[in-house]
Amino acid sequence: MRTVIVVGASLAGLYAARELRAQGFDGRLVLVGAEPHRPYDRPPLSKGFLTGDTDEGQLALSDAEETAELDATWLLGARARALDARGRTVVLDDGRTLAGDGVVIATGASARRLAGEPLAGVHTLRTLNDARALRAELTQGPRRVVVIGGGFIGAETASSCAALGHEVTVVEAAPLPLAAQLGQEMAQVCAHLHARGGVRLLTGVGVAGLRGGPANGTVTSVELSDGRQLPADVVVVGIGAAPTTDWLAGSPLAVDAGVLCDDGCVTSLPQVVAVGDAARVGGVRAEHWTSATEQPRVAVRNLLAGHTVESVRPLPYFWSDQYGSRVQFAGRRRPDDTVRVVEGTTDVTDGGGFLAVYERAGRTTAVLAVDRARPFMKARRGLAAERPSGPAGERGADLVTEPVRA
């Protein structure tokens, strides 16, 4: 291969570029990014960046020295529009075409939005520009903030808004937020973090629509499915994300809730691999920071080999910082697993922390911790060492994404 095109210049795309150079690729490397920014870290956007504790310089994922060492052509603010039938040419929105010998798809995911006319004061939180706009509004005095969606992004955003002194309500359509990820019992425990932070949590109710002032088109309230109206100056929509794969329509690649790949991130075209939030690897699409950083090594090896020579199945891991606490989870939980608290107290309203394990047939399948970082890391290492090798028979349990709550 003399030219490799990486479509997507965020976390997974940057790691793919690093791996290409680390694994000996010395040809032309092109990175295409829809955003105008160099790669940056997204997790702080809903936390330290919103509160002002983290500035934009601290978000950067690479410095000038590394950028020079990558020796890549960066096409930022350029969106991919199509991939040709052979998977060797990428067409950009402005009509430019990029021909290559290999393609890495790392286009990530895009925030889901509510239907209806756009209103000022309504935000999603996925990109740096999203975070900039929301932060600017939150500095304009006390606000009534309604967060739609009680998943990780919603909870973190609510936590940050509360820390800034705003009046915050979280609306979640499910009976409990995070139940799909943590199970009913532990989701109930973690839901108490909202109360500790002074945030009102409304569950089991959907959103019928947003209402705005006729004069300036600014949001004034959120109408719930039961008819209640929540006054709002700012609304944050955190109802999950969809893989950015629309540009692949008409290509030979199979797309079904992500680009379909084998266990080695290789698509139906051996010169095309996919990584990160846009990839469905071995039937699983996992929106984890760890997936975006661990998949590229295997994907690049297989791309350079021209076929699958290695598979990837990292242990799912995610964390979330909410109301001064860190929630950490690792493993593959199934609905019929039992959960047991092995350290600490689940009374998080009083600042308690704990370590819990999920078990199935006498074997630990997952671990959850609130403010127990050291024992959690030990349990996580043990979980990784004990997990079965070979093909995964429980891949469906790897899918831990933000559920749509509208």
Secondary structure, 3 states (H helix, E strand, C coil): CCEEEEECCCHHHHHHHHHHHHCCCCCEEEEEECCCCCCECCHHHHCHHHHCCCCHHHHECCCHHHHHHHCEEEEECCCEEEECCCCCEEEECCCCEEECCEEEECCCEEECCCCCCCCECEECCCCHHHHHHHHHHHCCCCCEEEEECCCHHHHHHHHHHHHCCCEEEEEECCCCCCHHHHCHHHHHHHHHHHHHCCCEEEECCCEEEEEECCCCCEEEEEEECCCCEEECCEEEECCCEEECCHHHCCCCCCECCCEEECCCCECCCCCEEECHHHEEECCECCCCHHHHHHHHHHHHHHHHHCCCCCCCCCCCEEEEEECCEEEEEEECCCCCCEEEEEEECCCHHHCCCEEEEEEECCEEEEEEEECCHHHHHHHHHHHHHHCCCCCCCCHHHHCCCCCCCC
